[in-house]
Amino acid sequence: MSKTFRPWKIDQPLLLPPCVQDFVGEAHLARFVTSLVAEHLDLREITATYGSERGQPPFDPMMMTALLLYAYCSGVYSSRRIARAARERVDFMSIVGLDAPDFRTISEFRKRHLKALSGLFTQVLKLCAQAGLVKLGHVALDGTKIKANASKHKAMSYERMEKRAAELESEVAQWMSAAEAADAREDKAFGSDKSGDEVPDWIADKKKRAEKIRAAKAELEAEAQTAAAAKAKAQAEAEEKRKAEGRKKRGKQAAAPSTQPDPKAQKNFTDPESSILKTKDGFIQGYNAQAAVDATAQVIVAHSLDARQSDQHQLTAISDAIEANLGRQPTQLSADAGYCSDANLAALEERGVDAYIAPGRAKHPTAGESGSERVVAMREKIKAGGHESPYRLRKQLPEPVFGQIKQGRGFRQFLLRGVKKVAAEWGFVCVAHNVLKLAKARTPSIIHAAPA
C-alpha cells in the first residue's frame, strides 16, 4: 500500500493576494524594526535633504533606513548582499515590499546619510532607558581592534619610503631622458598626429606612486614634530612642578625628544588614517573601537573610535559622552589597566564616579610611586574587594558585546575608509546592537505592528 502525502502546491494561485507583512510572523524582528523606524525615530535630518521634485522619485528614506538597520541587526553589511536579500529573503521583502533597491542605491544612501544614521544612537539609547534597560549603576569600558578596509601589506615604513621614492624617481627620469633622445625617430614611428614625447602610462603611474610616498613621508615627519613638541611641553611642565615642590632631580637629564619619525613608523596607502595595531592574534591594519556597556542589559551607552593603540586617552571622552547621551554620569565605572593613569582617576573623582580601573601589575606596588597615590589606592581598593569587587564586571560586560558584534553578527572589518567615516560606521553598528537589545525586551512602548 502506497503512502499518501500532502499535495505540493507551488503553482497554485491564491484567491486573495498576500501582503508582504504576511511573509513573517507577528513577533519577527523585521516587523519590530519597521515599527521602530516608522513610529519612534526622528528622521528629519535625513528627509530634510530631499527637496527637489526633479527626476525619478527616490526610495522612501524611512524604508531605506529600516532596511539598513535590519540588515546590520542580521549581520548583513555589504550593499550587494543587502540588495540580494531584498530580492530573495522574505524577511527583507517584508520591509521593502516587492520594489527592492539595487546595491548602488543602498551604497549611496548609506554614504550620503552615514552621519545621520550614526546619530540615531542617542534616540535608540533613550528608548532603551525608557524601557528600563539602562540604569547607569555600573558601566564597563573596553576597546576592540577591528580591521580597516585596507591591507597591512599596502603600508610602508618611513625608512623604506625615502629609498623607494628615490628608486621610482630615478627610473622615471631615465625613461624620460631616453624618450627625449629618441624624439626624431619616434616622430616617424608614431605618425604625424603624435608629438613623439608621449610618456607610457606606467611611467606616469610610477611618478604618482613616488609622489604618494613623498606625501606619506611628509605626514610622518609632521606627526613626529607634533609629538616631539607635546613631549617637550610635558617635560617642561613636569620640571616646573618639581621645582615648585622643591624636589631634587634624580637620574640623568632626559634627552630632548626627537623630531624625526621612527624608521619603523608606517603609513598605509589604501587608508592612510588607519594604523598597524597589535591584537592577541597578531598585527592588523585597523582601528581601535571603544564601547561603554551598561550592566543592566548590556546596552552600549557611549562609543568612540580612533586609530591609536593605546586606550588611556579615551576614558574621559567616553565618560563625558555618557553624560551627553543620558544626562548624567554612571555611579560606577570599570576598565582594564590600559585606561589607568593618575589623570584619569582624578578626572573620574571630579565627575563623582566610583572608579574600578586596574592599575596593572607591579612587583613592588608602593615603591617609587610617590607621585601616584591614586594608583596605589586603586590597587588596594580592588584587592580589598576580592571576588565581590565591582571590577569583576569589567570582563562580564564588554567582552560578550564585542563577541555578539564580531562573532555572532560577523562584523570583523569596516567597509569605509577614513577615521570620520569609520567612526560613523561603528556608531551605526552600535545602534543595531541596541536595537536588538530593545527588541529582545519586547517592551509595550514599542508597537510591533507595521505602520499604516
N, C-alpha and C positions, 0 to 999 in steps of 0.2 A: 504494500500500500504506500503510495507516494505522500510526501509531506506537503501540506498547504501553507503557502507563505502569504504575507501581506502584499497587496499589489504595489508595484513600483511605478509611481505616477509622475515621473519627471516632465512629461509633456502634456499633462492635463491642465487645461486653462482654469483660472479661478473665476467664480461667479462675480465677486467683488474685488476690485484692485486693492492690494495691500498697501499700508502706509509704511514708510521706511522705519518708523519708530517701532513697528511690529517685529523688525528683524532681531531685536534684542529684548531681554526681559526688563520688567519694571524697575528692578534694583540694579541694573547694569551701570558700570562706571561711565559709559558713553552718555547715558541719559543724565547722569549726575553732572558731568562736565558741561553738557549743553545747557542745563538749567542754571548752573553756576554762572556761566559766562553771560547768558541772556538776561538773567534777573538780578544778579548780585554784584557784578563787576562794572565799574565805570570805565567805558572805553572811549570817552570823549577825546582823549589825547590822540587816539588812532583815527576815529571817524572825522575829526576836525581837519585832517589833512586832505580830505576829499571834498573839493568844492566845485570843480568844473563839470558840466554836463556833456562835454565833448567826448567823442569816441565811444567805444564799446563800454557798456556798463560793467564796472568791476564786480568781483565777487564780494558778497557781504562781509565786511570786516569782522562782524560778530561770528559768522560761520568759520572764517579763516582762523580766528583766534582760538575758537573751540577745537578746531581740527589740530592745530599745532599743540595746544595744551594736552589734548587727549593722546596725541602721538608721543609726546615726551613722557606722559604717565605710563604709556605702554612700552617704552623702550625703543621707539622708532624715531630716529633722528634725521636720517638722510631725506632730502626733499624727494628724491626719486622713489625711495621706499614708501614714503608717506603717500605720494601720488598713486603708486601701485595699490597700496592698501585701500585707498579711497575708491578704487575701481573694483577690487576683488574681495574685500573683507566686509561682512555685513555690519560689524560694529562701527567701522569708519563710514560706511554708507548711511548709517542711522544719523550721522552728523551732517554729511554733505548732500544727502539725498542721492539722486541719480545724475547729478551735474557735478562731477569731480573736477577740481582744478588740476592743471598739469604741473609737473615738477618745477618748471621755471617760474610759474606764478607763485607757488609756495615759497620758493627760494627768495624771490624778490620781495614778497610780503614780509618775510622774516628779516631780511636785511634792512628794509625800509623802516620797520617798526620795532627793531630789536630793543631799543632803549625803553619804549613804552611797554613792551611785553615783559621786560625785566622789572619795570616799575609796578607791575601787578603784584609783586611780592608783598608789599605793605598791605594792600587790600585783602589778600588771601590770609595774611598773618592775623589781621584784625578779626576776620571771620573765625579763625581758629581760636582766638582769645574769647570771642563771644560764645563759642561752643564749649568753653571750659577746657580746651586742650593746651592752654598756655597759662601758667601760674607765676612764672619767674621766681619760683622758690629756689631752684638751683639750675644754673646754666653751665654747660661744659663747652669749652672751646678747643678746637683742634683744626689741623690743616691736612690736606691730602694733595699729593703731586699727581697731576693729570697731564697726559701727553698733549703737546701742541700739534697743530696741523702743519708739521714740518719734521723732517728727518734730522737727527743729530749728526748724520754724516754730511749734511749740507752746511756744516759750520766750519770755521777756520780759525786757528789760533792767531794771536797778534804777531807772534814770532814768524809764522808761516806767511802772513799777509804781505809783508814787505818783499819777501823773496819771490812769491808767486806773482805779485803785481809787476815787479821788475822783469820777470821772465816773459810775461804776456806782452808788456810794452816793447821789450826788445824784439820779440818775434814779429809783432805788427810793424815795427819800424823797418825791419829787414825786408819784409814783403812790400812795404810801401816804396822803399828805395829801389827794389828790383823792378817794380811796376813803372816807376818814373824812368828808369834806364832803358826800358823796352818800349817806350811810348810809340816811336815811329813804326816799329814792326807790328805792334798790336793794333795801331790805327788801321793798317792794311788788313789785318786779320779780322777785326771787329766790324769793318764796314764804315760807310760814310755817316751813318746815323748814330755812331758811338764816338765818344770823345777819346776813348782809349785809356782813360785814367780811372775807370770804374774799379772799385775795390770789391773783392769777393765778400759774400755775406758773412762767411765765417771769420774774416778779419774784423769786420765791424763788431761781431759778437765778442771777440776777444778784447776789443777796445772797451766794450761795455762792461765785460767782466772785470777788467783791470780798474775801471772807474768805480765799480761797485765795491771792489776790495779796498780801494783807497778811501772811499766814503766810510766803510765799516771800520777801517783802521783809525780814521779821524774821530769816529764816535767813541771808540775805546779810549783814545787819548783824552778826549774831553771828559769822559766819565772818571778816568783816573785823576785828572786835575781837580775835579769837583770833590772826589772822595778825599784827596790829599788836603784840600782846603778845609773840609769839615773836620778831619782828624787833627789838623794843626790848631784849629779853633778849640776843639775839645781839650787838647793838651794844654793850651794857654789858660783855659778856664780852670782846669784842674790845678795848674801851678799857682794861679792867683788864689784859689781856695785854700791850698796848702799853706801859702804864705800868710793868709789872713788868720788861719787857725794856729799859726806858729809851729807847724810840724816841720821836721827836718826831712830833706830829700834823701831817700835811700836808694842804693844801687847806682848804676850808670845812667848818664843822661840819655834820655830817649832820642833815638835818631829821628831826624826830620822826615816826615812822610814823603815817599817818592811820588813824583808827578807822572812817572812813566807807567804804562799798564804792565801787568804781569805778563811775561812772554806766553803763558799758557791760557790767558784770558781769551774767550772765544766770542764770535758773533755768528749768528745764523743768517744765511742769505734768503731763506724762504720766509721765515718770520723773525725778523731781527729783534723784536721785543720779547721773544721767549728766551729761556736760558737752559743751560745744562744743569739739571737738578739731580741730586743723589737720592735714591729710594732704596728700600730694603731689597729690591730685585735688581739693583744696578743703577746706571745713569740713564736719564731720559731727557729729551728736548721737550720742555713743557712749562707749566705754570703751577704756582702754589695756591690752591683754592682753600679758603677758610670758611668754617661754618660754626656758629654758636647754637647749641641744641638745648632746648628746654627739657627738664626731667619728666614733666607730666606725661607727654605722649610722643616724645622725640620729634617735636616740631622745630624747624630751623627758625630762629628768631632774628638772626643777622648773618650776613655773608660778606665776603670780600675776596679779592684775588689780586696777585701780582706775580712777578717772575723772580722773586728773591728766595734763596734757600732758607734763610732764617725766618722764624715766626715771631720773634720777640717784638718787632715794631708794630705788629698787628693788634696787640691786646687792647690798648687804649682806644684805637679806632673802632674795634668791634664793640667795646663797651659803650662808646658814645652812640654807635649805630643802633644798639638795642634800645637805648633811651629815646632815640629819634623815632624808632618804629612803634614803640609801645608806650611812650610817655614816662617811663620810669626805669631805674636800674634793677637788675636782679638782686635778690637777697644774698645769694651765694654764687660764686663763680670758681670753677676749677679748670686747670690747664696743666699740661706737662712741663717738663723742665725747659723746653725751648722758649717759653714765654717768661721765664723768671728773670727779673732784674730788680735792683733796688728802686729804680724809677717807676717801673710798672706796679710794684707793690705799693709805693707811695701814691700813685695815681688812683688805685682802687680804694685806698684808705680815704682819699679826698672825696670819692664818689659814694662812700658809705657801703661798699660791697665787701662782704666777708669772703676773702680770697683763700683758695686752696691750690697753690701753684707749687709744683715740685721744684725744690731748689737744686736738684742734681746731686750726684754722688760726690763725696769728699772723704778722704782718709782721716783728716783731722778737721771736722766741721767748724770749730771755733778758732782755729789757728790762722792768723793772717787775714781775718775778716772784720777788723775793727771798723771799717767803713761800710759794712753791710749788715747792720744789726737786724734789719727787717728780714734778710735772707736767713740769718741764723734763727730768728724767732719763727719763721715759717717752717724751717726744718723741724724744730721742736714741736710745733703745733701739729704737723702731720704725723710725726712719730707718736705723739701722745694720744692721738685719736685711734691709732691701731686700725683694725679691720672695720671698725664702725665709722671711721672718718669719712666725711662727705667727699673726700678726694677719690674714694673708690668709684664714684660716678664718672670720673674723668674718662674712663675707657668704656663704661657701660652705655654712654650716650652717643658720642660722635662716631665711634667705630661702627656700630650697626647701621647708622645713617649712611656713611660712606659705602658700606657693604651693599646696602639696598640700591644706591645710585650706581655704583660701578659694577658690581657683580650681578645683582638682581635685574637691573634695567639696562645693563651693558653700556653705560656711558664711560668710556675709557679714553676718549680723545675728542678734543674740541674740533668743531667744523670750521670756525672762523679764525682769522689771524689779526694780531694786534691786541695789545692789552685791554683797550677800551671795549672792543667788540667781544673779546673772550670773557671779560668780566660781566658784560651784559648777558652773554650766553650762559654763564654759570648762574647768574641771577634767575634766569628762566628755568633752569634745571631745579633750582631750589623752590621755585613756585610750584612746579609739578610735584615735587616731593610733599609739600604742604597740602596740596590739593588731595593727594592720596590719603594723607592722614585725616583730612576733613571728611573725605568720602567714607573712610573706614568707620568713623564715629557715627555716621548716619544721623546727624542731628535734625530735629524737627524744623530748625530755622532754614534749612535748605530744602526746597521743594524738588522732588525727584522727577516730577512730570515735565514733559517738554513744554517749551513756551508756545503760546497760541499763535 
